[in-house]
């Protein structure tokens, strides 16, 4: 009997302790949490109930005993702002008697404070609530000396991705910050040979082509033989030079002998003067014959080696390259008769090329010498930088355009003359506080967005954009310097956001 009574007493004590714990827990004020956008549609907890409840104006109904505060984001025809309605025992409270402050904590621990002002029927925030409306909300109210606070969360346009999943999706990030925006003028152009480095080869003497050692497309070096021509005119000029050289040698010998004898008074002065005159005449004749050969294209080295050459090569003329380059034109075949002024080869040094730019009359004021330029070709995917070194002074009567040129380095020969190109000229460069890569910008709800990243959290942030140069875009509002944003594959995040249905829940 005593044992049964003891067991009954223990049971009563245990039940009593459990009841005390339950009462203690229910006396605590719960925090309000939810993952909806809300705007007056989220779950709100209070001392007595934890079910979602809306106020008469469709806002979140926050309760603390008989005191209630209905909070909503109002944006019908006006910028979004907070509106709060106070009640006591379900009856409206004069807004002037209530003090309400709302704190919003966004991704990245950025906190914004709104002090609500009283109006006839409600309290409101003068400041606009920036998109996205995704934050932790802390509400502080004071009424008749009593301070009350609530906390809840509402998220939109936000995703959580593990680092592994983000890597598989190919998502990469960068940091927003200061940058340079270039104002660009885009004009059409065409790649052309550098005319300053093009040699039009002419033989200078008429004759028959004996050899043609180079063909179209061959590369040549300075001084390399391109072709050999058999020229009777050249043969006669060489023969004349050789005869003049022998006559000059003989005249010099006679002069030097007469000079020695005259100095010893062994011959009269007249004989010495005659010898001197003969020598000078032959020397003049020799110089004239040498100049004739030089005019035909022979070098001093070629002239010095004439006496050692074979007789059967006296009419042979070797045509040489004036500089290193590429043969781009050829008009010569073995056995062909060529005139002294015929263009038989064109050699171009393609280590640099020109980009010829078509400048429209309306753009002439935007183009000037020394201006930075970027030349691109869509066909080959090439890109190079240079500066404008020439701007034509005239506008064509038919095309109403002027011509400008940019020199492009072409060490590997990929810039081929004849390629069409587009040329981007830098009008001005402006330093701005915040830029993002243009590829990072997506469109959502008919407006531009950029996905910001904090750890494994990604949020679609509406942005207000400024100037852009195609590569980078200025951000006037929405992202701060130092924030990470998604550069690559942000469209994947946009797609995932659409699947979750959390893009916007007004």
Kinemage of the C-alpha trace (Angstrom):
@kinemage 1
@onewidth
@group {chain A} dominant
@subgroup {mainchain}
@vectorlist {calphas} color= white
{ca unk a 1} P 0.000 0.000 0.000
{ca unk a 2} L 2.775 2.375 0.977
{ca unk a 3} L 4.610 1.467 -2.233
{ca unk a 4} L 1.562 2.362 -4.378
{ca unk a 5} L 1.168 5.724 -2.616
{ca unk a 6} L 4.852 6.499 -3.193
{ca unk a 7} L 4.539 5.776 -6.907
{ca unk a 8} L 1.428 7.978 -7.166
{ca unk a 9} L 3.238 10.869 -5.464
{ca unk a 10} L 6.175 10.572 -7.906
{ca unk a 11} L 3.810 10.657 -10.886
{ca unk a 12} L 2.113 13.806 -9.573
{ca unk a 13} L 5.490 15.528 -9.091
{ca unk a 14} L 6.650 14.664 -12.616
{ca unk a 15} L 3.441 15.958 -14.182
{ca unk a 16} L 3.723 19.157 -12.184
{ca unk a 17} L 7.284 19.774 -13.306
{ca unk a 18} L 6.334 19.196 -16.937
{ca unk a 19} L 3.451 21.648 -16.668
{ca unk a 20} L 5.767 24.268 -15.179
{ca unk a 21} L 8.203 23.901 -18.084
{ca unk a 22} L 5.397 24.284 -20.647
{ca unk a 23} L 4.103 27.418 -18.927
{ca unk a 24} L 7.605 28.884 -18.813
{ca unk a 25} L 8.109 28.306 -22.518
{ca unk a 26} L 4.778 29.782 -23.563
{ca unk a 27} L 5.491 32.944 -21.546
{ca unk a 28} L 8.418 33.778 -23.892
{ca unk a 29} L 7.852 36.122 -26.842
{ca unk a 30} L 8.575 34.255 -30.063
{ca unk a 31} L 10.459 35.735 -32.977
{ca unk a 32} L 8.637 35.993 -36.273
{ca unk a 33} L 10.288 34.248 -39.187
{ca unk a 34} L 9.405 33.353 -42.705
{ca unk a 35} L 11.004 33.019 -46.118
{ca unk a 36} L 8.349 34.720 -48.182
{ca unk a 37} L 8.659 38.184 -49.667
{ca unk a 38} L 5.675 39.028 -47.460
{ca unk a 39} L 4.849 42.659 -47.897
{ca unk a 40} L 2.037 41.911 -45.435
{ca unk a 41} L 1.734 38.212 -46.197
{ca unk a 42} L 4.210 36.456 -43.864
{ca unk a 43} L 3.728 34.312 -40.779
{ca unk a 44} L 3.692 36.281 -37.518
{ca unk a 45} L 3.996 34.733 -34.064
{ca unk a 46} L 2.658 36.184 -30.799
{ca unk a 47} L 2.113 35.164 -27.176
{ca unk a 48} L -0.882 33.060 -27.972
{ca unk a 49} L -0.766 31.891 -31.582
{ca unk a 50} L 1.815 31.070 -34.254
{ca unk a 51} L -0.386 31.005 -37.347
{ca unk a 52} L -0.074 33.459 -40.247
{ca unk a 53} L -2.419 36.406 -39.828
{ca unk a 54} L -3.037 39.486 -41.912
{ca unk a 55} L -4.213 42.847 -40.719
{ca unk a 56} L -7.200 44.786 -42.094
{ca unk a 57} L -4.900 46.500 -44.661
{ca unk a 58} L -3.222 43.281 -45.796
{ca unk a 59} L 0.017 43.799 -43.858
{ca unk a 60} L 1.857 41.588 -41.380
{ca unk a 61} L 0.083 41.638 -38.040
{ca unk a 62} L 2.586 41.783 -35.177
{ca unk a 63} L 1.073 41.148 -31.741
{ca unk a 64} L 2.050 41.736 -28.154
{ca unk a 65} L -0.913 41.064 -25.918
{ca unk a 66} L -3.701 43.572 -26.634
{ca unk a 67} L -1.297 45.759 -28.671
{ca unk a 68} L -0.993 45.018 -32.365
{ca unk a 69} L 1.044 46.592 -35.148
{ca unk a 70} L 0.254 45.980 -38.801
{ca unk a 71} L 3.315 46.555 -41.035
{ca unk a 72} L 3.279 46.518 -44.836
{ca unk a 73} L 5.345 47.675 -47.796
{ca unk a 74} L 3.113 49.985 -49.773
{ca unk a 75} L 3.918 50.668 -53.429
{ca unk a 76} L 0.697 51.256 -55.300
{ca unk a 77} L 1.593 54.047 -57.715
{ca unk a 78} L 4.344 55.353 -55.431
{ca unk a 79} L 7.903 54.274 -54.543
{ca unk a 80} L 7.825 51.405 -52.015
{ca unk a 81} L 7.747 52.556 -48.387
{ca unk a 82} L 6.624 51.246 -45.020
{ca unk a 83} L 3.136 51.830 -43.624
{ca unk a 84} L 2.230 50.855 -40.083
{ca unk a 85} L -1.203 50.736 -38.403
{ca unk a 86} L -1.414 50.440 -34.589
{ca unk a 87} L -4.289 48.762 -32.715
{ca unk a 88} L -5.219 48.173 -29.097
{ca unk a 89} L -7.838 45.519 -28.436
{ca unk a 90} L -8.425 45.522 -32.207
{ca unk a 91} L -9.265 49.247 -32.195
{ca unk a 92} L -7.151 51.807 -34.115
{ca unk a 93} L -4.605 53.772 -32.096
{ca unk a 94} L -3.802 57.404 -32.909
{ca unk a 95} L -0.569 57.246 -34.990
{ca unk a 96} L 0.809 60.300 -33.178
{ca unk a 97} L 0.826 58.296 -29.918
{ca unk a 98} L 3.060 55.553 -31.324
{ca unk a 99} L 6.743 55.617 -32.162
{ca unk a 100} L 7.894 52.988 -34.692
{ca unk a 101} L 11.392 52.245 -36.040
{ca unk a 102} L 12.166 49.544 -38.582
{ca unk a 103} L 15.640 48.107 -39.148
{ca unk a 104} L 16.403 46.109 -42.293
{ca unk a 105} L 19.446 43.854 -42.350
{ca unk a 106} L 20.363 42.850 -45.881
{ca unk a 107} L 22.788 40.325 -47.257
{ca unk a 108} L 26.278 41.433 -46.312
{ca unk a 109} L 25.187 42.805 -42.885
{ca unk a 110} L 24.117 46.114 -44.374
{ca unk a 111} L 21.595 47.741 -42.021
{ca unk a 112} L 19.113 50.459 -42.980
{ca unk a 113} L 17.014 52.259 -40.364
{ca unk a 114} L 13.584 53.770 -41.072
{ca unk a 115} L 11.939 56.102 -38.556
{ca unk a 116} L 8.223 56.085 -39.356
{ca unk a 117} L 6.297 59.345 -39.247
{ca unk a 118} L 2.666 59.693 -38.179
{ca unk a 119} L -0.060 60.571 -40.638
{ca unk a 120} L -3.852 60.778 -40.240
{ca unk a 121} L -4.428 57.011 -40.155
{ca unk a 122} L -1.012 55.366 -40.197
{ca unk a 123} L 2.707 55.828 -39.775
{ca unk a 124} L 4.922 55.839 -42.871
{ca unk a 125} L 8.579 55.944 -43.907
{ca unk a 126} L 9.693 58.851 -45.997
{ca unk a 127} L 12.651 56.889 -47.439
{ca unk a 128} L 12.160 54.472 -50.303
{ca unk a 129} L 12.784 50.763 -49.712
{ca unk a 130} L 15.306 49.558 -52.267
{ca unk a 131} L 14.839 46.327 -54.166
{ca unk a 132} L 15.190 43.488 -53.604
{ca unk a 133} L 12.833 43.400 -50.634
{ca unk a 134} L 14.856 40.617 -49.074
{ca unk a 135} L 16.037 41.137 -45.516
{ca unk a 136} L 15.692 40.441 -41.823
{ca unk a 137} L 13.193 42.900 -40.363
{ca unk a 138} L 13.444 44.248 -36.810
{ca unk a 139} L 10.511 46.345 -35.617
{ca unk a 140} L 10.723 48.560 -32.526
{ca unk a 141} L 7.530 50.187 -31.183
{ca unk a 142} L 6.880 52.404 -28.192
{ca unk a 143} L 3.380 53.148 -26.898
{ca unk a 144} L 2.388 54.670 -23.567
{ca unk a 145} L 5.843 54.091 -22.135
{ca unk a 146} L 5.971 50.436 -23.122
{ca unk a 147} L 8.648 49.255 -25.575
{ca unk a 148} L 7.902 46.306 -27.820
{ca unk a 149} L 9.987 44.660 -30.538
{ca unk a 150} L 9.558 41.953 -33.123
{ca unk a 151} L 11.842 40.271 -35.613
{ca unk a 152} L 11.053 38.322 -38.762
{ca unk a 153} L 12.629 37.658 -42.160
{ca unk a 154} L 11.429 37.776 -45.730
{ca unk a 155} L 13.575 36.659 -48.646
{ca unk a 156} L 13.209 37.043 -52.385
{ca unk a 157} L 15.518 36.734 -55.384
{ca unk a 158} L 17.968 34.736 -53.281
{ca unk a 159} L 19.557 31.324 -53.791
{ca unk a 160} L 21.846 29.118 -51.765
{ca unk a 161} L 24.424 27.057 -53.661
{ca unk a 162} L 27.189 24.930 -52.238
{ca unk a 163} L 30.714 25.730 -53.507
{ca unk a 164} L 30.852 22.386 -55.335
{ca unk a 165} L 27.568 23.017 -57.129
{ca unk a 166} L 28.601 26.544 -58.038
{ca unk a 167} L 31.852 25.214 -59.515
{ca unk a 168} L 29.972 22.607 -61.552
{ca unk a 169} L 27.735 25.357 -62.937
{ca unk a 170} L 30.830 27.294 -64.011
{ca unk a 171} L 29.936 30.291 -61.852
{ca unk a 172} L 32.800 32.717 -61.302
{ca unk a 173} L 32.873 35.971 -59.375
{ca unk a 174} L 34.662 39.301 -59.401
{ca unk a 175} L 34.769 42.297 -57.091
{ca unk a 176} L 32.972 45.510 -58.016
{ca unk a 177} L 35.073 48.621 -57.699
{ca unk a 178} L 36.486 51.685 -59.425
{ca unk a 179} L 37.202 51.465 -63.125
{ca unk a 180} L 37.614 53.313 -66.373
{ca unk a 181} L 34.773 53.751 -68.841
{ca unk a 182} L 35.787 54.553 -72.369
{ca unk a 183} L 33.468 56.444 -74.696
{ca unk a 184} L 33.825 54.565 -77.984
{ca unk a 185} L 33.237 55.618 -81.600
{ca unk a 186} L 32.955 52.556 -83.860
{ca unk a 187} L 33.810 52.954 -87.546
{ca unk a 188} L 34.288 50.516 -90.454
{ca unk a 189} L 37.745 49.862 -91.829
{ca unk a 190} L 39.894 47.617 -93.993
{ca unk a 191} L 43.359 46.168 -93.489
{ca unk a 192} L 45.884 47.368 -96.083
{ca unk a 193} L 49.615 47.151 -96.736
{ca unk a 194} L 51.787 49.739 -95.053
{ca unk a 195} L 52.450 51.842 -98.152
{ca unk a 196} L 55.630 53.216 -96.574
{ca unk a 197} L 57.040 49.671 -96.596
{ca unk a 198} L 56.061 48.577 -100.123
{ca unk a 199} L 58.696 48.302 -102.895
{ca unk a 200} L 57.679 48.379 -106.552
{ca unk a 201} L 60.573 46.657 -108.289
{ca unk a 202} L 61.481 47.813 -111.822
{ca unk a 203} L 64.536 46.517 -113.729
{ca unk a 204} L 65.860 49.984 -114.812
{ca unk a 205} L 67.186 48.358 -117.976
{ca unk a 206} L 65.364 46.667 -120.809
{ca unk a 207} L 66.134 43.055 -121.551
{ca unk a 208} L 65.070 39.423 -121.576
{ca unk a 209} L 64.353 37.576 -118.345
{ca unk a 210} L 66.856 34.752 -117.975
{ca unk a 211} L 65.879 33.584 -114.468
{ca unk a 212} L 62.978 34.187 -112.102
{ca unk a 213} L 64.071 32.927 -108.686
{ca unk a 214} L 61.129 34.081 -106.562
{ca unk a 215} L 57.415 33.463 -106.861
{ca unk a 216} L 54.262 35.078 -105.499
{ca unk a 217} L 54.005 34.670 -101.707
{ca unk a 218} L 57.715 33.978 -101.166
{ca unk a 219} L 59.560 35.780 -98.414
{ca unk a 220} L 62.779 37.571 -99.350
{ca unk a 221} L 65.693 39.097 -97.482
{ca unk a 222} L 67.499 42.357 -98.103
{ca unk a 223} L 69.832 42.005 -101.096
{ca unk a 224} L 68.496 38.601 -102.159
{ca unk a 225} L 68.377 38.028 -105.944
{ca unk a 226} L 64.829 38.009 -107.315
{ca unk a 227} L 65.535 37.588 -111.020
{ca unk a 228} L 68.279 37.853 -113.655
{ca unk a 229} L 67.834 39.834 -116.879
{ca unk a 230} L 69.984 39.717 -119.993
{ca unk a 231} L 70.394 43.330 -121.162
{ca unk a 232} L 72.387 44.439 -124.193
{ca unk a 233} L 72.218 48.012 -122.932
{ca unk a 234} L 73.783 46.973 -119.652
{ca unk a 235} L 76.453 44.966 -121.456
{ca unk a 236} L 77.419 47.990 -123.526
{ca unk a 237} L 77.561 50.167 -120.417
{ca unk a 238} L 79.766 47.659 -118.627
{ca unk a 239} L 82.045 47.356 -121.653
{ca unk a 240} L 82.310 51.138 -121.841
{ca unk a 241} L 83.259 51.207 -118.181
{ca unk a 242} L 85.904 48.507 -118.565
{ca unk a 243} L 87.455 50.341 -121.564
{ca unk a 244} L 87.364 53.606 -119.642
{ca unk a 245} L 89.021 51.946 -116.680
{ca unk a 246} L 91.897 50.658 -118.824
{ca unk a 247} L 92.336 54.032 -120.559
{ca unk a 248} L 92.300 55.780 -117.187
{ca unk a 249} L 94.946 53.353 -115.892
{ca unk a 250} L 97.193 54.035 -118.889
{ca unk a 251} L 96.682 57.786 -118.678
{ca unk a 252} L 97.507 57.721 -114.984
{ca unk a 253} L 100.737 55.822 -115.664
{ca unk a 254} L 101.804 58.337 -118.347
{ca unk a 255} L 100.911 61.251 -116.080
{ca unk a 256} L 102.809 59.878 -113.089
{ca unk a 257} L 105.872 59.145 -115.277
{ca unk a 258} L 105.807 62.626 -116.817
{ca unk a 259} L 105.450 64.145 -113.386
{ca unk a 260} L 108.556 62.363 -112.092
{ca unk a 261} L 110.604 63.325 -115.160
{ca unk a 262} L 109.411 66.928 -115.058
{ca unk a 263} L 110.349 67.179 -111.410
{ca unk a 264} L 113.865 66.031 -112.392
{ca unk a 265} L 113.817 68.569 -115.256
{ca unk a 266} L 114.246 65.787 -117.761
{ca unk a 267} L 111.164 66.729 -119.855
{ca unk a 268} L 109.650 70.072 -120.654
{ca unk a 269} L 106.695 71.350 -118.672
{ca unk a 270} L 104.481 71.246 -121.735
{ca unk a 271} L 104.813 67.480 -122.017
{ca unk a 272} L 103.906 67.136 -118.335
{ca unk a 273} L 100.830 69.328 -118.726
{ca unk a 274} L 99.671 67.360 -121.787
{ca unk a 275} L 99.984 64.107 -119.780
{ca unk a 276} L 98.115 65.646 -116.876
{ca unk a 277} L 95.297 66.820 -119.142
{ca unk a 278} L 94.997 63.379 -120.757
{ca unk a 279} L 94.788 61.706 -117.360
{ca unk a 280} L 92.065 64.054 -116.100
{ca unk a 281} L 89.992 63.521 -119.243
{ca unk a 282} L 90.187 59.754 -118.937
{ca unk a 283} L 89.317 59.971 -115.236
{ca unk a 284} L 86.232 62.020 -116.096
{ca unk a 285} L 85.256 59.452 -118.703
{ca unk a 286} L 85.653 56.639 -116.173
{ca unk a 287} L 83.521 58.476 -113.571
{ca unk a 288} L 80.802 59.033 -116.174
{ca unk a 289} L 80.798 55.338 -117.102
{ca unk a 290} L 80.550 54.383 -113.376
{ca unk a 291} L 77.656 56.784 -112.806
{ca unk a 292} L 75.852 55.239 -115.767
{ca unk a 293} L 76.145 51.825 -114.172
{ca unk a 294} L 74.950 53.148 -110.828
{ca unk a 295} L 71.927 54.633 -112.568
{ca unk a 296} L 71.186 51.188 -113.947
{ca unk a 297} L 71.113 49.771 -110.428
{ca unk a 298} L 74.627 48.412 -109.892
{ca unk a 299} L 76.300 48.956 -106.553
{ca unk a 300} L 79.890 50.099 -105.989
{ca unk a 301} L 80.719 46.527 -105.035
{ca unk a 302} L 79.253 45.313 -108.338
{ca unk a 303} L 81.347 47.857 -110.253
{ca unk a 304} L 84.570 46.908 -108.457
{ca unk a 305} L 83.989 43.237 -109.327
{ca unk a 306} L 83.405 43.891 -113.056
{ca unk a 307} L 86.989 43.196 -114.065
{ca unk a 308} L 86.861 39.759 -112.419
{ca unk a 309} L 83.595 38.722 -114.083
{ca unk a 310} L 83.292 36.342 -116.995
{ca unk a 311} L 82.726 37.796 -120.435
{ca unk a 312} L 79.542 35.787 -120.992
{ca unk a 313} L 77.895 37.347 -117.920
{ca unk a 314} L 78.633 40.901 -118.962
{ca unk a 315} L 75.016 41.428 -120.009
{ca unk a 316} L 73.499 39.726 -116.988
{ca unk a 317} L 71.703 41.972 -114.480
{ca unk a 318} L 70.661 40.635 -111.052
{ca unk a 319} L 67.574 42.300 -109.567
{ca unk a 320} L 67.724 42.322 -105.743
{ca unk a 321} L 65.271 42.894 -102.894
{ca unk a 322} L 65.400 46.356 -101.367
{ca unk a 323} L 64.366 45.066 -97.895
{ca unk a 324} L 62.973 42.063 -96.053
{ca unk a 325} L 59.421 41.320 -97.050
{ca unk a 326} L 56.862 39.264 -98.908
{ca unk a 327} L 56.320 39.132 -102.649
{ca unk a 328} L 52.726 40.239 -103.130
{ca unk a 329} L 52.790 40.813 -106.899
{ca unk a 330} L 54.787 39.265 -109.753
{ca unk a 331} L 54.759 40.162 -113.436
{ca unk a 332} L 57.726 38.290 -114.856
{ca unk a 333} L 58.343 34.965 -116.577
{ca unk a 334} L 61.583 33.467 -118.003
{ca unk a 335} L 62.142 34.502 -121.638
{ca unk a 336} L 59.871 37.535 -121.331
{ca unk a 337} L 61.020 40.876 -122.710
{ca unk a 338} L 60.715 43.576 -120.082
{ca unk a 339} L 61.038 47.312 -120.356
{ca unk a 340} L 63.224 49.352 -118.052
{ca unk a 341} L 60.189 50.875 -116.266
{ca unk a 342} L 58.020 47.742 -116.020
{ca unk a 343} L 56.830 46.738 -112.533
{ca unk a 344} L 57.983 43.131 -112.290
{ca unk a 345} L 57.679 42.566 -108.519
{ca unk a 346} L 55.976 44.214 -105.550
{ca unk a 347} L 57.529 43.475 -102.170
{ca unk a 348} L 55.729 44.393 -98.954
{ca unk a 349} L 57.075 44.383 -95.426
{ca unk a 350} L 54.058 42.981 -93.551
{ca unk a 351} L 55.574 43.292 -90.069
{ca unk a 352} L 53.207 46.249 -89.812
{ca unk a 353} L 49.969 46.960 -91.685
{ca unk a 354} L 47.518 49.821 -91.918
{ca unk a 355} L 43.910 49.875 -90.864
{ca unk a 356} L 42.214 52.273 -93.297
{ca unk a 357} L 39.238 53.829 -91.505
{ca unk a 358} L 36.136 55.291 -93.124
{ca unk a 359} L 35.257 58.461 -91.198
{ca unk a 360} L 31.796 59.876 -91.813
{ca unk a 361} L 31.404 63.637 -92.027
{ca unk a 362} L 29.388 63.780 -88.792
{ca unk a 363} L 32.218 62.011 -86.894
{ca unk a 364} L 35.118 64.121 -88.132
{ca unk a 365} L 35.185 66.227 -84.967
{ca unk a 366} L 35.585 63.050 -82.881
{ca unk a 367} L 38.695 61.801 -84.717
{ca unk a 368} L 42.157 63.280 -84.266
{ca unk a 369} L 45.831 62.416 -84.712
{ca unk a 370} L 47.278 60.387 -81.839
{ca unk a 371} L 43.879 59.021 -80.778
{ca unk a 372} L 43.860 55.525 -79.268
{ca unk a 373} L 42.193 52.904 -81.431
{ca unk a 374} L 41.300 49.220 -81.196
{ca unk a 375} L 41.031 47.284 -84.448
{ca unk a 376} L 38.984 44.068 -84.568
{ca unk a 377} L 38.037 41.558 -87.246
{ca unk a 378} L 34.952 39.397 -86.839
{ca unk a 379} L 36.115 36.915 -89.465
{ca unk a 380} L 39.423 36.026 -87.799
{ca unk a 381} L 38.746 37.138 -84.242
{ca unk a 382} L 41.847 39.332 -84.247
{ca unk a 383} L 42.258 42.402 -82.082
{ca unk a 384} L 45.067 44.958 -81.879
{ca unk a 385} L 45.655 48.450 -80.560
{ca unk a 386} L 47.269 51.435 -82.176
{ca unk a 387} L 47.003 55.184 -82.698
{ca unk a 388} L 45.631 57.322 -85.501
{ca unk a 389} L 48.626 58.719 -87.417
{ca unk a 390} L 46.808 60.137 -90.430
{ca unk a 391} L 43.489 61.901 -91.006
{ca unk a 392} L 42.644 62.970 -94.523
{ca unk a 393} L 41.878 66.679 -94.955
{ca unk a 394} L 39.184 66.132 -97.597
{ca unk a 395} L 35.771 64.517 -97.678
{ca unk a 396} L 35.030 62.516 -100.818
{ca unk a 397} L 32.424 64.076 -103.085
{ca unk a 398} L 30.705 60.750 -103.732
{ca unk a 399} L 31.023 58.979 -100.386
{ca unk a 400} L 31.052 62.072 -98.131
{ca unk a 401} L 33.656 60.332 -95.993
{ca unk a 402} L 37.254 61.015 -95.058
{ca unk a 403} L 40.094 58.539 -94.603
{ca unk a 404} L 42.057 57.884 -91.422
{ca unk a 405} L 44.775 55.322 -90.729
{ca unk a 406} L 46.119 53.316 -87.815
{ca unk a 407} L 49.402 51.366 -87.813
{ca unk a 408} L 49.095 47.810 -86.459
{ca unk a 409} L 51.993 45.576 -85.469
{ca unk a 410} L 51.815 42.294 -87.394
{ca unk a 411} L 54.753 40.119 -86.270
{ca unk a 412} L 53.057 36.788 -87.022
{ca unk a 413} L 51.429 37.910 -90.283
{ca unk a 414} L 47.841 37.164 -89.206
{ca unk a 415} L 46.593 40.615 -90.190
{ca unk a 416} L 46.093 40.088 -93.897
{ca unk a 417} L 45.457 43.032 -96.217
{ca unk a 418} L 41.921 42.989 -97.569
{ca unk a 419} L 40.287 41.918 -94.299
{ca unk a 420} L 37.318 44.029 -93.259
{ca unk a 421} L 37.582 45.382 -89.734
{ca unk a 422} L 35.810 47.581 -87.260
{ca unk a 423} L 37.782 50.255 -85.498
{ca unk a 424} L 36.898 51.526 -82.022
{ca unk a 425} L 38.223 55.008 -81.334
{ca unk a 426} L 38.407 56.247 -77.756
{ca unk a 427} L 36.586 59.561 -77.511
{ca unk a 428} L 37.220 59.986 -73.783
{ca unk a 429} L 38.132 58.001 -70.662
{ca unk a 430} L 36.227 58.551 -67.441
{ca unk a 431} L 37.104 57.176 -64.002
{ca unk a 432} L 33.970 56.001 -62.138
{ca unk a 433} L 33.552 54.680 -58.554
{ca unk a 434} L 31.851 51.360 -59.345
{ca unk a 435} L 31.963 49.238 -62.496
{ca unk a 436} L 31.034 45.658 -63.312
{ca unk a 437} L 31.791 43.558 -66.337
{ca unk a 438} L 28.998 43.948 -68.865
{ca unk a 439} L 28.658 40.164 -69.231
{ca unk a 440} L 27.474 40.011 -65.608
{ca unk a 441} L 24.310 42.021 -66.308
{ca unk a 442} L 21.043 40.094 -66.733
{ca unk a 443} L 17.457 41.248 -67.182
{ca unk a 444} L 14.724 40.412 -64.681
{ca unk a 445} L 11.232 41.928 -64.464
{ca unk a 446} L 12.090 44.257 -67.372
{ca unk a 447} L 15.066 45.715 -65.523
{ca unk a 448} L 18.814 45.064 -65.257
{ca unk a 449} L 20.119 42.958 -62.379
{ca unk a 450} L 23.463 41.673 -61.164
{ca unk a 451} L 23.860 38.660 -58.886
{ca unk a 452} L 25.846 39.505 -55.770
{ca unk a 453} L 27.546 36.787 -53.779
{ca unk a 454} L 28.153 36.367 -50.051
{ca unk a 455} L 29.601 32.936 -49.353
{ca unk a 456} L 27.085 30.402 -50.638
{ca unk a 457} L 24.317 33.037 -50.871
{ca unk a 458} L 23.444 34.606 -54.247
{ca unk a 459} L 21.004 37.474 -54.622
{ca unk a 460} L 19.597 39.145 -57.730
{ca unk a 461} L 20.242 42.837 -57.143
{ca unk a 462} L 18.406 45.408 -59.304
{ca unk a 463} L 20.894 48.007 -60.521
{ca unk a 464} L 20.812 51.435 -62.060
{ca unk a 465} L 23.359 51.628 -64.843
{ca unk a 466} L 25.362 54.498 -66.255
{ca unk a 467} L 27.915 54.675 -69.023
{ca unk a 468} L 29.281 51.585 -70.760
{ca unk a 469} L 32.040 50.803 -73.224
{ca unk a 470} L 30.922 47.276 -74.006
{ca unk a 471} L 33.396 45.633 -71.651
{ca unk a 472} L 32.572 47.431 -68.417
{ca unk a 473} L 29.440 49.231 -67.254
{ca unk a 474} L 29.086 51.893 -64.591
{ca unk a 475} L 26.748 51.067 -61.692
{ca unk a 476} L 25.058 54.138 -60.233
{ca unk a 477} L 22.942 52.296 -57.687
{ca unk a 478} L 22.440 48.751 -56.431
{ca unk a 479} L 26.001 47.507 -55.858
{ca unk a 480} L 28.725 49.008 -53.698
{ca unk a 481} L 32.468 48.907 -54.253
{ca unk a 482} L 33.967 45.807 -52.660
{ca unk a 483} L 30.944 43.541 -53.183
{ca unk a 484} L 31.425 40.276 -55.027
{ca unk a 485} L 29.272 39.702 -58.073
{ca unk a 486} L 28.823 36.854 -60.521
{ca unk a 487} L 30.614 37.362 -63.823
{ca unk a 488} L 30.269 34.057 -65.617
{ca unk a 489} L 27.127 31.974 -66.109
{ca unk a 490} L 24.864 34.326 -64.171
{ca unk a 491} L 22.077 33.269 -66.541
{ca unk a 492} L 22.147 29.864 -64.794
{ca unk a 493} L 21.295 31.563 -61.507
{ca unk a 494} L 18.512 33.492 -63.208
{ca unk a 495} L 17.075 30.220 -64.497
{ca unk a 496} L 17.294 28.583 -61.076
{ca unk a 497} L 15.639 31.614 -59.502
{ca unk a 498} L 12.715 31.270 -61.873
{ca unk a 499} L 12.318 27.623 -60.894
{ca unk a 500} L 12.108 28.442 -57.168
{ca unk a 501} L 9.366 31.054 -57.710
{ca unk a 502} L 11.152 33.456 -55.355
{ca unk a 503} L 12.048 36.105 -57.884
{ca unk a 504} L 9.407 38.547 -56.700
{ca unk a 505} L 6.337 38.017 -54.589
{ca unk a 506} L 4.584 41.361 -54.278
